[in-house]
Amino acid sequence: MTLVEVKNLGKSYNAQTRVLKDVSFEVEAGEFVSIIGLSGAGKSTLLRCINRMVEIDEGNVIFDGLDVGSLNKQELRKMRTNIGMIFQHYNLVPRLSVIENVLHGRLGYKTTLQGVFNRFTELEKEHAFFLLEKLGIADHAYKRCDQLSGGQQQRVGIARSLIQEPKLVLCDEPIASLDPNSSEIIMDYLKSITKELNIACIVNLHQVEIACSYSDRIIGLSKGNVVFDGPSFMLTSAHTDEIYGTKTVETRKLVTV
Ligand SMILES: Nc1ncnc2c1ncn2[C@@H]1O[C@H](COP(=O)(O)OP(=O)(O)OP(=O)(O)O)[C@@H](O)[C@H]1O
């Protein structure tokens, strides 16, 4: 079933530059898709158009049957409860505990008053513990988030997005601040939850090798255009040359770190 449909999407932040140009693709439930491209290619902008963290200028994004660009504030808030977001720098509240940060993922379902007073149900608390257990960090539930390693903080970020019970998770360079070992753990979790929960996961990545080994599909962006869209095993060095605009693996490694 098609969950996300991006149709002829265009985005400009100013009159001089079109950051996204006629971008079209579809993502199914259960699909793990990586978006790769040079810095400035438009990867973050694309993710942010999907949940309308930035406004859509041209074309449409259809999420779960809804035309994202035409939703009013209330409809948009409701739609966003179905979309988890994971960030490079985790976006946690450092002075709050792990469990409190996870529960923040439920705020989209609360009234302002319930949110202000942190009113969470027993069921929500149990769910938060279940997720922490699943992600191997239940022992840290009452620690402040800033006492955790980067990899552990990213696992809190994943738990916070999963407690929303999303249909889609958008990950903006989730492993860019992590060492190889922690990166592998995070990618393993993202991949397994996508399959287990039959949700879709769209991940912006700088590391081509990791994108290839984890993704069902890769979308290559170059200067705001989709220049590759296909199964990861079909991505050849000619495609990566086009995406990164460089011929040698060594140079590519240099431009993608
Ligand atoms: N809020 C903004 N206002 C103006 N220009 C912006 C804004 N956000 C991004 N841009 C510009 O849009 C272009 C694409 O940026 P974007 O962050 O989407 O690229 P990216 O591929 O995610 O890059 P990176 O890998 O470095 O995060 C860049 O030229 C950037 O400077």
The ligand as an SDF file (V2000), in Angstrom:
LIG
                    3D

 31 33  0  0  0  0  0  0  0  0999 V2000
   15.8130   27.6180    6.0040 N   0  0  0  0  0  0  0  0  0  0  0  0
   16.5400   27.8220    4.9040 C   0  0  0  0  0  0  0  0  0  0  0  0
   16.6220   29.0430    4.3340 N   0  0  0  0  0  0  0  0  0  0  0  0
   17.3430   29.2640    3.2140 C   0  0  0  0  0  0  0  0  0  0  0  0
   18.0390   28.2990    2.5800 N   0  0  0  0  0  0  0  0  0  0  0  0
   18.0180   27.0700    3.1020 C   0  0  0  0  0  0  0  0  0  0  0  0
   17.2730   26.7500    4.2800 C   0  0  0  0  0  0  0  0  0  0  0  0
   17.4340   25.4340    4.5680 N   0  0  0  0  0  0  0  0  0  0  0  0
   18.2430   24.9360    3.6100 C   0  0  0  0  0  0  0  0  0  0  0  0
   18.5970   25.9110    2.7320 N   0  0  0  0  0  0  0  0  0  0  0  0
   19.4350   25.7380    1.5550 C   0  0  0  0  0  0  0  0  0  0  0  0
   18.8400   24.7410    0.7450 O   0  0  0  0  0  0  0  0  0  0  0  0
   19.8300   23.8950    0.1650 C   0  0  0  0  0  0  0  0  0  0  0  0
   19.5390   22.4440    0.5250 C   0  0  0  0  0  0  0  0  0  0  0  0
   19.7050   22.2870    1.9300 O   0  0  0  0  0  0  0  0  0  0  0  0
   19.3810   20.9180    2.6700 P   0  0  0  0  0  0  0  0  0  0  0  0
   19.6690   21.1250    4.1230 O   0  0  0  0  0  0  0  0  0  0  0  0
   18.0440   20.4690    2.2830 O   0  0  0  0  0  0  0  0  0  0  0  0
   20.4680   19.9590    2.0050 O   0  0  0  0  0  0  0  0  0  0  0  0
   21.0280   18.5670    2.5110 P   0  0  0  0  0  0  0  0  0  0  0  0
   21.1960   17.7320    1.3040 O   0  0  0  0  0  0  0  0  0  0  0  0
   20.1840   18.0340    3.5980 O   0  0  0  0  0  0  0  0  0  0  0  0
   22.4450   18.9900    3.0840 O   0  0  0  0  0  0  0  0  0  0  0  0
   23.2610   18.3520    4.3400 P   0  0  0  0  0  0  0  0  0  0  0  0
   23.6100   16.9670    3.9150 O   0  0  0  0  0  0  0  0  0  0  0  0
   24.4430   19.2510    4.4660 O   0  0  0  0  0  0  0  0  0  0  0  0
   22.3440   18.4140    5.5280 O   0  0  0  0  0  0  0  0  0  0  0  0
   21.1860   24.3990    0.6770 C   0  0  0  0  0  0  0  0  0  0  0  0
   21.7430   25.2260   -0.3070 O   0  0  0  0  0  0  0  0  0  0  0  0
   20.8140   25.1820    1.9070 C   0  0  0  0  0  0  0  0  0  0  0  0
   21.7340   26.2360    2.1180 O   0  0  0  0  0  0  0  0  0  0  0  0
  1  2  1  0
  2  3  1  0
  2  7  2  0
  3  4  2  0
  4  5  1  0
  5  6  2  0
  6  7  1  0
  6 10  1  0
  7  8  1  0
  8  9  2  0
  9 10  1  0
 10 11  1  0
 11 12  1  0
 11 30  1  0
 12 13  1  0
 13 14  1  0
 13 28  1  0
 14 15  1  0
 15 16  1  0
 16 17  2  0
 16 18  1  0
 16 19  1  0
 19 20  1  0
 20 21  2  0
 20 22  1  0
 20 23  1  0
 23 24  1  0
 24 25  2  0
 24 26  1  0
 24 27  1  0
 28 29  1  0
 28 30  1  0
 30 31  1  0
M  END
$$$$
